[in-house]
């Protein structure tokens, strides 16, 4: 049994890698070879060298991924990755900086406790990656009542009072206790 037959998944990854970089007729070429991404000489004509350097795919879902999205396909810049991790590494994936760490918008939104659309909107408005990744004010403010500290949304869920009502009452100068008690401060 030949190397390619034993490593079918890896073989097709190798073939596709070369096609993306070398064949201008391929639809993916503009994002790879068309922008200067190439396959190292060692791998260009040798599947055996490629498999020797990269190894077997760790799972059936693994895909070939470049560590530096602007770098070439070469031993120190290629790894097997999950589809999600590969997507996060794409040039079109938006990133923000949260607590000094650059991460994809969707991951940052989970860390910050806000929506990905809110972060993407900040970037569209021209806010830098660092500013977009700062905790939104409305999610950072908490209120303490009877020894419990929650955000406005937390108090809304706890009390049954709509968050919009609590916000209006707080803006009018109510305490958190007054803001969450229905019937007060009409």
Secondary structure, 3 states (H helix, E strand, C coil): CCHHHHCHHHHHHHHHHHHHHHCCCCCCHHHCHHHCCCECHHHHCCHHHHHHHHCCCCCCCCEEEECCCCCCECHHHEEEECHHHHHHCCCCCCEEEECCEEEEHHHHHHHHCCCHHHHHHHHHCCCCHHHHCCCCHHHHCCEEECCEEECHHHHHHHHCCCHHHHHHHHHCCCCHHHHHCCCCCC
